[in-house]
Amino acid sequence: MHDGSRTTLLGFTLAAVLAALAWSGVRPYDRATWLMEVAPVLVVVPVLWASYRRFPLTPLLYALIALHALVLIVGGAYTYARVPLGFQFAELFGLARNPYDKLGHFVQGFVPALAAREILSRGQYVRGRRMLAFVVVCIVLAISASYELIEWGAALALGQGADEFLGTQGDPWDTQSDMAFALLGALTTLLLLARLHDRQMARLGRPGAGHGV
C-alpha cells in the first residue's frame, strides 16, 4: 500500500471513529461514565495524529486501535452493563449477565499486545521472539492491573456513583476475570497475528528509516 492510499484509508478510519465518538456523546446514559470510558480515545487519537509522520504504525495496528476505540465508545454511550449487543449474546448463550465488559477487557489485551509488540520490536528494545512475547504479556497484565486500580480509585472517590463505570454487575470476581480476559486477548494476538504483524513491520522498517507499505 502506497503512502497516499494508506493516508486516505487512515483518514476515513479516523473520520468513522470521530463520528462514532460524536454520536456517543449526544445523549449517553451517564455523562460522567461516558467521559471516563472514552478518555483513552481522547488521549490516543491526538498522539497517533502527532506521531504519524515520525513513527507510522502498521495498517493492522491502526485498524485494531480503531476497533478498540469503537468498543470503548459504545461502552461509554450505553455503559457496559447496558450495551444491547451484550444482551443479545447473553440471551444467545444463556448468560446471567451482560458480557460486553468482558469483550472490552479481551480487546484491552488484544490491541495493546500488538502495540507493545510493535514498539518493542521496531525499536529493537527486546531481542528474541520468546522474550518479546513474554514482555508483551507482562505489559498487557500491567496495563490491566493499572486499569483495575483506576476503577478502585473511582469507586473510592465517587462512591455509589461509580457503579456504572465499574460494571461489576454484582460479580465478586469481576476484577480477576477482567484481567484473565485481558491475558486471553494478549495470547490470542500473539498466536494468531504474529506472522502477519511481522510482515507488515518488515515493510515499514525501523522508525525514521523511511516507510512505504
MITOR-257544 format. One record per residue (C-alpha): residue number from 1; residue in three letters; chain; x, y, z. Coordinates in steps of 0.05 Angstrom, whole numbers, plus 5000, padded with zeros to 4 digits. Each point is the difference from the previous one (the first is absolute). Example, Ala and Ser with C-alpha at 12.3 -4.5 7.8 and 13.67 -1.06 7.14 Angstrom:
<pt><num>1</num><residu>ALA</residu><chaine>A</chaine><X>5246</X><Y>4910</Y><Z>5156</Z></pt>
<pt><num>2</num><residu>SER</residu><chaine>A</chaine><X>5027</X><Y>5069</Y><Z>4987</Z></pt>
This chain:
<pt><num>1</num><residu>MET</residu><chaine>A</chaine><X>5000</X><Y>5000</Y><Z>5000</Z></pt>
<pt><num>2</num><residu>HIS</residu><chaine>A</chaine><X>5028</X><Y>5067</Y><Z>4979</Z></pt>
<pt><num>3</num><residu>ASP</residu><chaine>A</chaine><X>5006</X><Y>5059</Y><Z>5048</Z></pt>
<pt><num>4</num><residu>GLY</residu><chaine>A</chaine><X>4942</X><Y>5038</Y><Z>4966</Z></pt>
<pt><num>5</num><residu>SER</residu><chaine>A</chaine><X>4953</X><Y>4940</Y><Z>5002</Z></pt>
<pt><num>6</num><residu>ARG</residu><chaine>A</chaine><X>5018</X><Y>4986</Y><Z>5072</Z></pt>
<pt><num>7</num><residu>THR</residu><chaine>A</chaine><X>4990</X><Y>5073</Y><Z>5021</Z></pt>
<pt><num>8</num><residu>THR</residu><chaine>A</chaine><X>4932</X><Y>5001</Y><Z>4966</Z></pt>
<pt><num>9</num><residu>LEU</residu><chaine>A</chaine><X>4978</X><Y>4935</Y><Z>5033</Z></pt>
<pt><num>10</num><residu>LEU</residu><chaine>A</chaine><X>5023</X><Y>5025</Y><Z>5068</Z></pt>
<pt><num>11</num><residu>GLY</residu><chaine>A</chaine><X>4963</X><Y>5065</Y><Z>4988</Z></pt>
<pt><num>12</num><residu>PHE</residu><chaine>A</chaine><X>4935</X><Y>4962</Y><Z>4989</Z></pt>
<pt><num>13</num><residu>THR</residu><chaine>A</chaine><X>5013</X><Y>4957</Y><Z>5061</Z></pt>
<pt><num>14</num><residu>LEU</residu><chaine>A</chaine><X>5013</X><Y>5061</Y><Z>5043</Z></pt>
<pt><num>15</num><residu>ALA</residu><chaine>A</chaine><X>4936</X><Y>5033</Y><Z>4974</Z></pt>
<pt><num>16</num><residu>ALA</residu><chaine>A</chaine><X>4960</X><Y>4938</Y><Z>5017</Z></pt>
<pt><num>17</num><residu>VAL</residu><chaine>A</chaine><X>5028</X><Y>4998</Y><Z>5071</Z></pt>
<pt><num>18</num><residu>LEU</residu><chaine>A</chaine><X>4987</X><Y>5075</Y><Z>5011</Z></pt>
<pt><num>19</num><residu>ALA</residu><chaine>A</chaine><X>4929</X><Y>4992</Y><Z>4972</Z></pt>
<pt><num>20</num><residu>ALA</residu><chaine>A</chaine><X>4987</X><Y>4943</Y><Z>5049</Z></pt>
<pt><num>21</num><residu>LEU</residu><chaine>A</chaine><X>5030</X><Y>5042</Y><Z>5056</Z></pt>
<pt><num>22</num><residu>ALA</residu><chaine>A</chaine><X>4954</X><Y>5058</Y><Z>4983</Z></pt>
<pt><num>23</num><residu>TRP</residu><chaine>A</chaine><X>4939</X><Y>4954</Y><Z>4997</Z></pt>
<pt><num>24</num><residu>SER</residu><chaine>A</chaine><X>5017</X><Y>4969</Y><Z>5068</Z></pt>
<pt><num>25</num><residu>GLY</residu><chaine>A</chaine><X>5006</X><Y>5068</Y><Z>5032</Z></pt>
<pt><num>26</num><residu>VAL</residu><chaine>A</chaine><X>4933</X><Y>5028</Y><Z>4979</Z></pt>
<pt><num>27</num><residu>ARG</residu><chaine>A</chaine><X>4957</X><Y>4964</Y><Z>5052</Z></pt>
<pt><num>28</num><residu>PRO</residu><chaine>A</chaine><X>5042</X><Y>4949</Y><Z>5038</Z></pt>
<pt><num>29</num><residu>TYR</residu><chaine>A</chaine><X>4966</X><Y>4960</Y><Z>5056</Z></pt>
<pt><num>30</num><residu>ASP</residu><chaine>A</chaine><X>5045</X><Y>5034</Y><Z>5051</Z></pt>
<pt><num>31</num><residu>ARG</residu><chaine>A</chaine><X>5043</X><Y>5059</Y><Z>4981</Z></pt>
<pt><num>32</num><residu>ALA</residu><chaine>A</chaine><X>5055</X><Y>4989</Y><Z>5053</Z></pt>
<pt><num>33</num><residu>THR</residu><chaine>A</chaine><X>5006</X><Y>4926</Y><Z>4981</Z></pt>
<pt><num>34</num><residu>TRP</residu><chaine>A</chaine><X>5003</X><Y>5018</Y><Z>4926</Z></pt>
<pt><num>35</num><residu>LEU</residu><chaine>A</chaine><X>5057</X><Y>5048</Y><Z>5013</Z></pt>
<pt><num>36</num><residu>MET</residu><chaine>A</chaine><X>5040</X><Y>4949</Y><Z>5040</Z></pt>
<pt><num>37</num><residu>GLU</residu><chaine>A</chaine><X>4989</X><Y>4945</Y><Z>4949</Z></pt>
<pt><num>38</num><residu>VAL</residu><chaine>A</chaine><X>5019</X><Y>5040</Y><Z>4938</Z></pt>
<pt><num>39</num><residu>ALA</residu><chaine>A</chaine><X>5058</X><Y>5035</Y><Z>5034</Z></pt>
<pt><num>40</num><residu>PRO</residu><chaine>A</chaine><X>5051</X><Y>4952</Y><Z>4969</Z></pt>
<pt><num>41</num><residu>VAL</residu><chaine>A</chaine><X>4973</X><Y>5018</Y><Z>4930</Z></pt>
<pt><num>42</num><residu>LEU</residu><chaine>A</chaine><X>5007</X><Y>5074</Y><Z>5015</Z></pt>
<pt><num>43</num><residu>VAL</residu><chaine>A</chaine><X>5073</X><Y>4989</Y><Z>5020</Z></pt>
<pt><num>44</num><residu>VAL</residu><chaine>A</chaine><X>5022</X><Y>4950</Y><Z>4947</Z></pt>
<pt><num>45</num><residu>VAL</residu><chaine>A</chaine><X>4971</X><Y>5033</Y><Z>4938</Z></pt>
<pt><num>46</num><residu>PRO</residu><chaine>A</chaine><X>5042</X><Y>5064</Y><Z>5007</Z></pt>
<pt><num>47</num><residu>VAL</residu><chaine>A</chaine><X>5062</X><Y>4959</Y><Z>5017</Z></pt>
<pt><num>48</num><residu>LEU</residu><chaine>A</chaine><X>4992</X><Y>4958</Y><Z>4937</Z></pt>
<pt><num>49</num><residu>TRP</residu><chaine>A</chaine><X>4987</X><Y>5061</Y><Z>4958</Z></pt>
<pt><num>50</num><residu>ALA</residu><chaine>A</chaine><X>5063</X><Y>5035</Y><Z>5026</Z></pt>
<pt><num>51</num><residu>SER</residu><chaine>A</chaine><X>5044</X><Y>4939</Y><Z>4992</Z></pt>
<pt><num>52</num><residu>TYR</residu><chaine>A</chaine><X>4975</X><Y>4977</Y><Z>4931</Z></pt>
<pt><num>53</num><residu>ARG</residu><chaine>A</chaine><X>5058</X><Y>5028</Y><Z>4960</Z></pt>
<pt><num>54</num><residu>ARG</residu><chaine>A</chaine><X>5055</X><Y>4985</Y><Z>5050</Z></pt>
<pt><num>55</num><residu>PHE</residu><chaine>A</chaine><X>4976</X><Y>4931</Y><Z>5022</Z></pt>
<pt><num>56</num><residu>PRO</residu><chaine>A</chaine><X>4946</X><Y>4972</Y><Z>4953</Z></pt>
<pt><num>57</num><residu>LEU</residu><chaine>A</chaine><X>4969</X><Y>4935</Y><Z>5024</Z></pt>
<pt><num>58</num><residu>THR</residu><chaine>A</chaine><X>4981</X><Y>4939</Y><Z>4961</Z></pt>
<pt><num>59</num><residu>PRO</residu><chaine>A</chaine><X>4932</X><Y>5000</Y><Z>4966</Z></pt>
<pt><num>60</num><residu>LEU</residu><chaine>A</chaine><X>4981</X><Y>4940</Y><Z>5043</Z></pt>
<pt><num>61</num><residu>LEU</residu><chaine>A</chaine><X>5013</X><Y>5038</Y><Z>5064</Z></pt>
<pt><num>62</num><residu>TYR</residu><chaine>A</chaine><X>4964</X><Y>5063</Y><Z>4976</Z></pt>
<pt><num>63</num><residu>ALA</residu><chaine>A</chaine><X>4939</X><Y>4957</Y><Z>4983</Z></pt>
<pt><num>64</num><residu>LEU</residu><chaine>A</chaine><X>5000</X><Y>4966</Y><Z>5068</Z></pt>
<pt><num>65</num><residu>ILE</residu><chaine>A</chaine><X>5008</X><Y>5066</Y><Z>5037</Z></pt>
<pt><num>66</num><residu>ALA</residu><chaine>A</chaine><X>4939</X><Y>5026</Y><Z>4962</Z></pt>
<pt><num>67</num><residu>LEU</residu><chaine>A</chaine><X>4962</X><Y>4937</Y><Z>5020</Z></pt>
<pt><num>68</num><residu>HIS</residu><chaine>A</chaine><X>5021</X><Y>5009</Y><Z>5073</Z></pt>
<pt><num>69</num><residu>ALA</residu><chaine>A</chaine><X>4977</X><Y>5073</Y><Z>4997</Z></pt>
<pt><num>70</num><residu>LEU</residu><chaine>A</chaine><X>4931</X><Y>4978</Y><Z>4975</Z></pt>
<pt><num>71</num><residu>VAL</residu><chaine>A</chaine><X>4993</X><Y>4949</Y><Z>5056</Z></pt>
<pt><num>72</num><residu>LEU</residu><chaine>A</chaine><X>5016</X><Y>5054</Y><Z>5051</Z></pt>
<pt><num>73</num><residu>ILE</residu><chaine>A</chaine><X>4953</X><Y>5050</Y><Z>4967</Z></pt>
<pt><num>74</num><residu>VAL</residu><chaine>A</chaine><X>4941</X><Y>4953</Y><Z>4998</Z></pt>
<pt><num>75</num><residu>GLY</residu><chaine>A</chaine><X>5013</X><Y>4980</Y><Z>5073</Z></pt>
<pt><num>76</num><residu>GLY</residu><chaine>A</chaine><X>5002</X><Y>5073</Y><Z>5019</Z></pt>
<pt><num>77</num><residu>ALA</residu><chaine>A</chaine><X>4935</X><Y>5017</Y><Z>4964</Z></pt>
<pt><num>78</num><residu>TYR</residu><chaine>A</chaine><X>4959</X><Y>4945</Y><Z>5033</Z></pt>
<pt><num>79</num><residu>THR</residu><chaine>A</chaine><X>5045</X><Y>4981</Y><Z>5060</Z></pt>
<pt><num>80</num><residu>TYR</residu><chaine>A</chaine><X>5029</X><Y>4930</Y><Z>4993</Z></pt>
<pt><num>81</num><residu>ALA</residu><chaine>A</chaine><X>4944</X><Y>4966</Y><Z>5039</Z></pt>
<pt><num>82</num><residu>ARG</residu><chaine>A</chaine><X>4947</X><Y>5028</Y><Z>4952</Z></pt>
<pt><num>83</num><residu>VAL</residu><chaine>A</chaine><X>5029</X><Y>4991</Y><Z>4931</Z></pt>
<pt><num>84</num><residu>PRO</residu><chaine>A</chaine><X>4945</X><Y>4968</Y><Z>4957</Z></pt>
<pt><num>85</num><residu>LEU</residu><chaine>A</chaine><X>5049</X><Y>4953</Y><Z>4964</Z></pt>
<pt><num>86</num><residu>GLY</residu><chaine>A</chaine><X>5021</X><Y>4972</Y><Z>5068</Z></pt>
<pt><num>87</num><residu>PHE</residu><chaine>A</chaine><X>4928</X><Y>4984</Y><Z>5017</Z></pt>
<pt><num>88</num><residu>GLN</residu><chaine>A</chaine><X>4993</X><Y>4963</Y><Z>4934</Z></pt>
<pt><num>89</num><residu>PHE</residu><chaine>A</chaine><X>5062</X><Y>4958</Y><Z>5015</Z></pt>
<pt><num>90</num><residu>ALA</residu><chaine>A</chaine><X>4975</X><Y>4987</Y><Z>5071</Z></pt>
<pt><num>91</num><residu>GLU</residu><chaine>A</chaine><X>4934</X><Y>4974</Y><Z>4972</Z></pt>
<pt><num>92</num><residu>LEU</residu><chaine>A</chaine><X>5033</X><Y>4959</Y><Z>4946</Z></pt>
<pt><num>93</num><residu>PHE</residu><chaine>A</chaine><X>5048</X><Y>4965</Y><Z>5048</Z></pt>
<pt><num>94</num><residu>GLY</residu><chaine>A</chaine><X>4956</X><Y>4999</Y><Z>5061</Z></pt>
<pt><num>95</num><residu>LEU</residu><chaine>A</chaine><X>5044</X><Y>5046</Y><Z>5041</Z></pt>
<pt><num>96</num><residu>ALA</residu><chaine>A</chaine><X>4978</X><Y>5031</Y><Z>5065</Z></pt>
<pt><num>97</num><residu>ARG</residu><chaine>A</chaine><X>5032</X><Y>5068</Y><Z>4985</Z></pt>
<pt><num>98</num><residu>ASN</residu><chaine>A</chaine><X>5016</X><Y>5046</Y><Z>4943</Z></pt>
<pt><num>99</num><residu>PRO</residu><chaine>A</chaine><X>5069</X><Y>4977</Y><Z>4975</Z></pt>
<pt><num>100</num><residu>TYR</residu><chaine>A</chaine><X>5018</X><Y>5063</Y><Z>4961</Z></pt>
<pt><num>101</num><residu>ASP</residu><chaine>A</chaine><X>5050</X><Y>5023</Y><Z>5054</Z></pt>
<pt><num>102</num><residu>LYS</residu><chaine>A</chaine><X>5037</X><Y>4934</Y><Z>4991</Z></pt>
<pt><num>103</num><residu>LEU</residu><chaine>A</chaine><X>5005</X><Y>5014</Y><Z>4926</Z></pt>
<pt><num>104</num><residu>GLY</residu><chaine>A</chaine><X>5029</X><Y>5068</Y><Z>5019</Z></pt>
<pt><num>105</num><residu>HIS</residu><chaine>A</chaine><X>5053</X><Y>4968</Y><Z>5045</Z></pt>
<pt><num>106</num><residu>PHE</residu><chaine>A</chaine><X>5016</X><Y>4947</Y><Z>4947</Z></pt>
<pt><num>107</num><residu>VAL</residu><chaine>A</chaine><X>5013</X><Y>5057</Y><Z>4951</Z></pt>
<pt><num>108</num><residu>GLN</residu><chaine>A</chaine><X>5039</X><Y>5036</Y><Z>5054</Z></pt>
<pt><num>109</num><residu>GLY</residu><chaine>A</chaine><X>5049</X><Y>4943</Y><Z>4995</Z></pt>
<pt><num>110</num><residu>PHE</residu><chaine>A</chaine><X>4994</X><Y>4986</Y><Z>4926</Z></pt>
<pt><num>111</num><residu>VAL</residu><chaine>A</chaine><X>5017</X><Y>5069</Y><Z>4974</Z></pt>
<pt><num>112</num><residu>PRO</residu><chaine>A</chaine><X>5052</X><Y>5025</Y><Z>5051</Z></pt>
<pt><num>113</num><residu>ALA</residu><chaine>A</chaine><X>5037</X><Y>4935</Y><Z>4990</Z></pt>
<pt><num>114</num><residu>LEU</residu><chaine>A</chaine><X>5010</X><Y>5016</Y><Z>4926</Z></pt>
<pt><num>115</num><residu>ALA</residu><chaine>A</chaine><X>5018</X><Y>5072</Y><Z>5016</Z></pt>
<pt><num>116</num><residu>ALA</residu><chaine>A</chaine><X>5052</X><Y>4978</Y><Z>5051</Z></pt>
<pt><num>117</num><residu>ARG</residu><chaine>A</chaine><X>5027</X><Y>4948</Y><Z>4952</Z></pt>
<pt><num>118</num><residu>GLU</residu><chaine>A</chaine><X>5008</X><Y>5051</Y><Z>4945</Z></pt>
<pt><num>119</num><residu>ILE</residu><chaine>A</chaine><X>5035</X><Y>5052</Y><Z>5043</Z></pt>
<pt><num>120</num><residu>LEU</residu><chaine>A</chaine><X>5047</X><Y>4950</Y><Z>5032</Z></pt>
<pt><num>121</num><residu>SER</residu><chaine>A</chaine><X>5016</X><Y>4964</Y><Z>4935</Z></pt>
<pt><num>122</num><residu>ARG</residu><chaine>A</chaine><X>5010</X><Y>5060</Y><Z>4954</Z></pt>
<pt><num>123</num><residu>GLY</residu><chaine>A</chaine><X>5039</X><Y>5037</Y><Z>5053</Z></pt>
<pt><num>124</num><residu>GLN</residu><chaine>A</chaine><X>5043</X><Y>4938</Y><Z>5011</Z></pt>
<pt><num>125</num><residu>TYR</residu><chaine>A</chaine><X>4989</X><Y>5005</Y><Z>5075</Z></pt>
<pt><num>126</num><residu>VAL</residu><chaine>A</chaine><X>4990</X><Y>4925</Y><Z>5007</Z></pt>
<pt><num>127</num><residu>ARG</residu><chaine>A</chaine><X>5036</X><Y>4945</Y><Z>4963</Z></pt>
<pt><num>128</num><residu>GLY</residu><chaine>A</chaine><X>4972</X><Y>4930</Y><Z>4988</Z></pt>
<pt><num>129</num><residu>ARG</residu><chaine>A</chaine><X>4929</X><Y>4979</Y><Z>4985</Z></pt>
<pt><num>130</num><residu>ARG</residu><chaine>A</chaine><X>4989</X><Y>4965</Y><Z>5067</Z></pt>
<pt><num>131</num><residu>MET</residu><chaine>A</chaine><X>5026</X><Y>5057</Y><Z>5041</Z></pt>
<pt><num>132</num><residu>LEU</residu><chaine>A</chaine><X>4959</X><Y>5049</Y><Z>4958</Z></pt>
<pt><num>133</num><residu>ALA</residu><chaine>A</chaine><X>4936</X><Y>4959</Y><Z>5013</Z></pt>
<pt><num>134</num><residu>PHE</residu><chaine>A</chaine><X>5015</X><Y>4996</Y><Z>5074</Z></pt>
<pt><num>135</num><residu>VAL</residu><chaine>A</chaine><X>5012</X><Y>5075</Y><Z>5007</Z></pt>
<pt><num>136</num><residu>VAL</residu><chaine>A</chaine><X>4937</X><Y>5015</Y><Z>4959</Z></pt>
<pt><num>137</num><residu>VAL</residu><chaine>A</chaine><X>4957</X><Y>4957</Y><Z>5046</Z></pt>
<pt><num>138</num><residu>CYS</residu><chaine>A</chaine><X>5031</X><Y>5034</Y><Z>5061</Z></pt>
<pt><num>139</num><residu>ILE</residu><chaine>A</chaine><X>4984</X><Y>5068</Y><Z>4972</Z></pt>
<pt><num>140</num><residu>VAL</residu><chaine>A</chaine><X>4928</X><Y>4981</Y><Z>4986</Z></pt>
<pt><num>141</num><residu>LEU</residu><chaine>A</chaine><X>4991</X><Y>4973</Y><Z>5070</Z></pt>
<pt><num>142</num><residu>ALA</residu><chaine>A</chaine><X>5031</X><Y>5064</Y><Z>5028</Z></pt>
<pt><num>143</num><residu>ILE</residu><chaine>A</chaine><X>4951</X><Y>5042</Y><Z>4959</Z></pt>
<pt><num>144</num><residu>SER</residu><chaine>A</chaine><X>4942</X><Y>4957</Y><Z>5023</Z></pt>
<pt><num>145</num><residu>ALA</residu><chaine>A</chaine><X>5021</X><Y>5005</Y><Z>5073</Z></pt>
<pt><num>146</num><residu>SER</residu><chaine>A</chaine><X>5009</X><Y>5075</Y><Z>4994</Z></pt>
<pt><num>147</num><residu>TYR</residu><chaine>A</chaine><X>4930</X><Y>5007</Y><Z>4971</Z></pt>
<pt><num>148</num><residu>GLU</residu><chaine>A</chaine><X>4971</X><Y>4960</Y><Z>5058</Z></pt>
<pt><num>149</num><residu>LEU</residu><chaine>A</chaine><X>5036</X><Y>5046</Y><Z>5048</Z></pt>
<pt><num>150</num><residu>ILE</residu><chaine>A</chaine><X>4969</X><Y>5059</Y><Z>4964</Z></pt>
<pt><num>151</num><residu>GLU</residu><chaine>A</chaine><X>4931</X><Y>4968</Y><Z>5008</Z></pt>
<pt><num>152</num><residu>TRP</residu><chaine>A</chaine><X>5014</X><Y>4989</Y><Z>5074</Z></pt>
<pt><num>153</num><residu>GLY</residu><chaine>A</chaine><X>5020</X><Y>5073</Y><Z>5007</Z></pt>
<pt><num>154</num><residu>ALA</residu><chaine>A</chaine><X>4937</X><Y>5022</Y><Z>4964</Z></pt>
<pt><num>155</num><residu>ALA</residu><chaine>A</chaine><X>4958</X><Y>4957</Y><Z>5047</Z></pt>
<pt><num>156</num><residu>LEU</residu><chaine>A</chaine><X>5032</X><Y>5032</Y><Z>5061</Z></pt>
<pt><num>157</num><residu>ALA</residu><chaine>A</chaine><X>4993</X><Y>5070</Y><Z>4972</Z></pt>
<pt><num>158</num><residu>LEU</residu><chaine>A</chaine><X>4930</X><Y>4996</Y><Z>4971</Z></pt>
<pt><num>159</num><residu>GLY</residu><chaine>A</chaine><X>4968</X><Y>4949</Y><Z>5046</Z></pt>
<pt><num>160</num><residu>GLN</residu><chaine>A</chaine><X>4934</X><Y>4974</Y><Z>4973</Z></pt>
<pt><num>161</num><residu>GLY</residu><chaine>A</chaine><X>5008</X><Y>5044</Y><Z>4939</Z></pt>
<pt><num>162</num><residu>ALA</residu><chaine>A</chaine><X>5057</X><Y>4956</Y><Z>4975</Z></pt>
<pt><num>163</num><residu>ASP</residu><chaine>A</chaine><X>4955</X><Y>4939</Y><Z>4989</Z></pt>
<pt><num>164</num><residu>GLU</residu><chaine>A</chaine><X>4987</X><Y>5015</Y><Z>4927</Z></pt>
<pt><num>165</num><residu>PHE</residu><chaine>A</chaine><X>5075</X><Y>5008</Y><Z>4987</Z></pt>
<pt><num>166</num><residu>LEU</residu><chaine>A</chaine><X>5019</X><Y>4937</Y><Z>5037</Z></pt>
<pt><num>167</num><residu>GLY</residu><chaine>A</chaine><X>4948</X><Y>4957</Y><Z>4967</Z></pt>
<pt><num>168</num><residu>THR</residu><chaine>A</chaine><X>5010</X><Y>4942</Y><Z>5048</Z></pt>
<pt><num>169</num><residu>GLN</residu><chaine>A</chaine><X>4926</X><Y>4980</Y><Z>4996</Z></pt>
<pt><num>170</num><residu>GLY</residu><chaine>A</chaine><X>5006</X><Y>4968</Y><Z>5069</Z></pt>
<pt><num>171</num><residu>ASP</residu><chaine>A</chaine><X>5058</X><Y>4954</Y><Z>4983</Z></pt>
<pt><num>172</num><residu>PRO</residu><chaine>A</chaine><X>5049</X><Y>4996</Y><Z>5059</Z></pt>
<pt><num>173</num><residu>TRP</residu><chaine>A</chaine><X>5054</X><Y>4972</Y><Z>4953</Z></pt>
<pt><num>174</num><residu>ASP</residu><chaine>A</chaine><X>4992</X><Y>5053</Y><Z>4947</Z></pt>
<pt><num>175</num><residu>THR</residu><chaine>A</chaine><X>5070</X><Y>5028</Y><Z>5009</Z></pt>
<pt><num>176</num><residu>GLN</residu><chaine>A</chaine><X>5033</X><Y>4933</Y><Z>4992</Z></pt>
<pt><num>177</num><residu>SER</residu><chaine>A</chaine><X>4959</X><Y>4980</Y><Z>4940</Z></pt>
<pt><num>178</num><residu>ASP</residu><chaine>A</chaine><X>5014</X><Y>5067</Y><Z>4967</Z></pt>
<pt><num>179</num><residu>MET</residu><chaine>A</chaine><X>5075</X><Y>4987</Y><Z>5005</Z></pt>
<pt><num>180</num><residu>ALA</residu><chaine>A</chaine><X>4991</X><Y>4929</Y><Z>4975</Z></pt>
<pt><num>181</num><residu>PHE</residu><chaine>A</chaine><X>4963</X><Y>5025</Y><Z>4938</Z></pt>
<pt><num>182</num><residu>ALA</residu><chaine>A</chaine><X>5055</X><Y>5051</Y><Z>4987</Z></pt>
<pt><num>183</num><residu>LEU</residu><chaine>A</chaine><X>5052</X><Y>4944</Y><Z>5005</Z></pt>
<pt><num>184</num><residu>LEU</residu><chaine>A</chaine><X>4958</X><Y>4957</Y><Z>4953</Z></pt>
<pt><num>185</num><residu>GLY</residu><chaine>A</chaine><X>4998</X><Y>5058</Y><Z>4951</Z></pt>
<pt><num>186</num><residu>ALA</residu><chaine>A</chaine><X>5075</X><Y>5009</Y><Z>5002</Z></pt>
<pt><num>187</num><residu>LEU</residu><chaine>A</chaine><X>5013</X><Y>4925</Y><Z>4988</Z></pt>
<pt><num>188</num><residu>THR</residu><chaine>A</chaine><X>4950</X><Y>5000</Y><Z>4943</Z></pt>
<pt><num>189</num><residu>THR</residu><chaine>A</chaine><X>5037</X><Y>5057</Y><Z>4966</Z></pt>
<pt><num>190</num><residu>LEU</residu><chaine>A</chaine><X>5067</X><Y>4965</Y><Z>5007</Z></pt>
<pt><num>191</num><residu>LEU</residu><chaine>A</chaine><X>4974</X><Y>4934</Y><Z>4974</Z></pt>
<pt><num>192</num><residu>LEU</residu><chaine>A</chaine><X>4958</X><Y>5025</Y><Z>4941</Z></pt>
<pt><num>193</num><residu>LEU</residu><chaine>A</chaine><X>5031</X><Y>5066</Y><Z>4976</Z></pt>
<pt><num>194</num><residu>ALA</residu><chaine>A</chaine><X>5075</X><Y>4995</Y><Z>5012</Z></pt>
<pt><num>195</num><residu>ARG</residu><chaine>A</chaine><X>5019</X><Y>4978</Y><Z>4930</Z></pt>
<pt><num>196</num><residu>LEU</residu><chaine>A</chaine><X>4956</X><Y>5051</Y><Z>4964</Z></pt>
<pt><num>197</num><residu>HIS</residu><chaine>A</chaine><X>5025</X><Y>5053</Y><Z>5048</Z></pt>
<pt><num>198</num><residu>ASP</residu><chaine>A</chaine><X>5073</X><Y>4981</Y><Z>4986</Z></pt>
<pt><num>199</num><residu>ARG</residu><chaine>A</chaine><X>4989</X><Y>5007</Y><Z>4925</Z></pt>
<pt><num>200</num><residu>GLN</residu><chaine>A</chaine><X>4969</X><Y>5069</Y><Z>5007</Z></pt>
<pt><num>201</num><residu>MET</residu><chaine>A</chaine><X>5055</X><Y>5023</Y><Z>5048</Z></pt>
<pt><num>202</num><residu>ALA</residu><chaine>A</chaine><X>5053</X><Y>4976</Y><Z>4951</Z></pt>
<pt><num>203</num><residu>ARG</residu><chaine>A</chaine><X>4970</X><Y>5046</Y><Z>4946</Z></pt>
<pt><num>204</num><residu>LEU</residu><chaine>A</chaine><X>5001</X><Y>5059</Y><Z>5046</Z></pt>
<pt><num>205</num><residu>GLY</residu><chaine>A</chaine><X>5070</X><Y>4989</Y><Z>5027</Z></pt>
<pt><num>206</num><residu>ARG</residu><chaine>A</chaine><X>5029</X><Y>5036</Y><Z>5060</Z></pt>
<pt><num>207</num><residu>PRO</residu><chaine>A</chaine><X>4972</X><Y>5068</Y><Z>5021</Z></pt>
<pt><num>208</num><residu>GLY</residu><chaine>A</chaine><X>5032</X><Y>5057</Y><Z>4962</Z></pt>
<pt><num>209</num><residu>ALA</residu><chaine>A</chaine><X>5025</X><Y>4954</Y><Z>4944</Z></pt>
<pt><num>210</num><residu>GLY</residu><chaine>A</chaine><X>4946</X><Y>5018</Y><Z>4951</Z></pt>
<pt><num>211</num><residu>HIS</residu><chaine>A</chaine><X>4936</X><Y>4962</Y><Z>4988</Z></pt>
<pt><num>212</num><residu>GLY</residu><chaine>A</chaine><X>4953</X><Y>4975</Y><Z>4947</Z></pt>
<pt><num>213</num><residu>VAL</residu><chaine>A</chaine><X>4951</X><Y>4944</Y><Z>5009</Z></pt>
